[in-house]
């Protein structure tokens, strides 16, 4: 590839590197952060009961985002759902009970 001449304008706009956003704040961040915080406080043998009506996205998308977040943290959770709620619990806590 031939070097560009200094008189050619850049193809993309530029900005100061310090102003570049760091980290990824996906659209599921609030609900996933809330679920993870509540899971940390959850007693063994209990499950969170998340109303589906409060989810901005489908339960499948929230489950997928929760799966990515829990794998990243190295924790195991299980989920179930019915027509009104998404249930989430710590899998390790359930294993210790039985």
N, C-alpha and C positions, 0 to 999 in steps of 0.2 A: 504494500500500500504506500502510495506516495505521500509525503508530508504535505499538510495543508499550508497554504500561504497565510501569513499572519493577517492579511487584509480580509480574509473570508470571515463572515460573521458566524458565530456559533449556531448550531441547529436548534438547540434547546435553550430555554431561559436559565439563568443562573441565580443562585442565592447564597447567602452566608451559611456556611456549614453549621454554625451554632444554632441556626433557626430551623434546621431539618428536624422534623418530628422523630422521636426515638420510641421504639416499642410499637406494638400493634394493639390498638384498641378496637377490637371487632365489635360488631353490633350486638353480640351476646355477652359482652364483658360484664355488664351490670348484673344480669341474672346469674351468670356463672360464678362471679365473685361472691354474690350473696349466698348461693347454694354451698359453695366451698366453705365459707365462713360458718354457716349453720352446721355443716357436716363436722367441722372441728369441735363443735359444742354438743353434738348429738350423743346421747347416752346409748350404750350397747342395747340392742334389741328394739330400737326405735327407728322410725323412718320419717323423712321430711315429706310433707304433703303440699306440693306446689300446684296452685290452681292453674289449669291450662288457659283460662281466660285472661290471666295476667301476663302470659308470654307474648312478646312482640312477634316471635317467629313460631313456626310449627314445633311440636314436641320432638319430632325427628331431628330437626336442626339443633335444638337445644341439647338433646341427648348426644349428638355428635360433638358439639362444642364442649360439653361436659366430659366426654370421653377423652378428647384431646388434652383438656386441662388436668384431668386426674392422672393420665399417663405421664404428663410432664412433671407432676408433683410426686409421682411414684406411689399413689394411693389407689386402692381398689374399692370401687363402689358398684352397687347394683341398682337397677331401675326397673320400675313397672309402671303401668298406667291403666287408667280406665277412661271413660268418656269425659270426666271432669278434672282429674288430677294426674300429675306426674309424681310418682313416689321414688325417693332416692334414699339409700342408706349405705353405710359403710359395710362393705363385704367382710372385712376382717372381723368387725364386731359381731356380725351374724355367725361367723365360723366359730368364734370363741364361745358363743352361747350354746351351740349344739355340740 
